[in-house]
Amino acid sequence: QVQLVESGGSLVQPGGSLRLSCAASRSILSILIMRWYRQGPGKERELVAEITSGGRTNYRDSMKGRFTISRDNAKNTVYLQMNNLKPEDTAVYYCNAPGISWGQGTQVTVSS
């Protein structure tokens, strides 16, 4: 069973940028789709972005143009580059794939 560990979250000012990483315990070559989710305070978990093994990406509308998902199969890592962050982006961010247990997530706080 592959394990996923998220990192890179921190406190950032509005308009700032962060890059989140999701490191897998084994090769992700066989994982057809990898996803980033988030769960804000008092909110349900929501899909942020996804990327297929072939590199096709899809984003939640509110993230289009601000967030970029990528994967480095050689490093068994998926990234989420987040630019122009807003206070409403404050959440715990998780990466996941079908059939894989959820990790601890990484906290992103956008505040001045």
N, C-alpha and C positions, 0 to 999 in steps of 0.2 A: 504494500500500500504506500503510495507516494505521499509525502508530507510537504506542505507548502508553508513557508515562513515569510511573512510580510515585514518590510522595514522601510524607513525613510520618512515616516510621518514626523511632524513637529509643529510648533507654533510659528505662524507666518503672517505677515501683515497683508491686508487686502491689496490685490494687484501683484502679489508676489508669486513665486514659482516653487514647486517641489517636484522631485522625481521619486516615486515609490518603486520598490523592487519586491518581487515575489520569487524567492529561491526555492526550487524543487529539490527533493532529496534524491531524485534519480532523473534520468533523461525524460524530457517532455516531447521528444520527437513523435511518440505514438499518441499523444494527447491532441485530439482533433481540434478542440476549442478551449481557450483559456479566457477567463472572465475576471474583471474587477467589479466588485460591488461596494456599496457603502451603506452605512446605517447612521443617520443623524440622531441627535437627542430627541427621544419621543417619537421617532419615525420608524417606519418599516424599512427593512433592507431593500435596496433597489440596485438594479443593474446599471453600471456606469459605462462599461465598454467591454468589447470582446474581440478576440483575434483567433482566426483559424490557423491550422498548421500550414496553410498555404499563404498566410499573411493577409487574408481579407479581414477588414476591420469594420466594426459597427459601434456607434455611440448613441448614448441617450441624447435627445435633442439639446438639452441645456448644456451639454458638454462639448458639442460640436464646435470646432475652431479653437477650443481652449485646452482640451485634453488630447493626448496621443498615446495610444497603447502600442507596444512593440514587444517582440519576443526574440531572445537570443538562445537558440536551441543548443549552441555549443556550451553555453554557461548554464543551461537549465533554468533560465530566469526570464520572467516577464516583467515589463516595466510599465509604469503609468506616469507620463510627463504631464504635469498640471501647471498651466500658466494662467495669469490673470485671475488668481483665486479670489473668491468672494466669501463673505461670512457664511452664506448658506451652503458652502462646500464643507463646512465643519462636520466631521463625521469620523467614524472608524471605517477604514478601508480594508477590504478583504479581497484576496484573489481566490479563485476556485475553478474547478473543472468538474464535469459530470462524474459522479461516483467517488469523489475525493472528499474527505472530511474537511470541515472548516478549520482554519487556523485561528490564531489570536487576533489577527488584524493589526493595523497600525493607525494611531490617532493623528488626525490632521485637524488643527485648530487655526481658523483664519480670523484674526482679530487685531485691532490696533491698540 
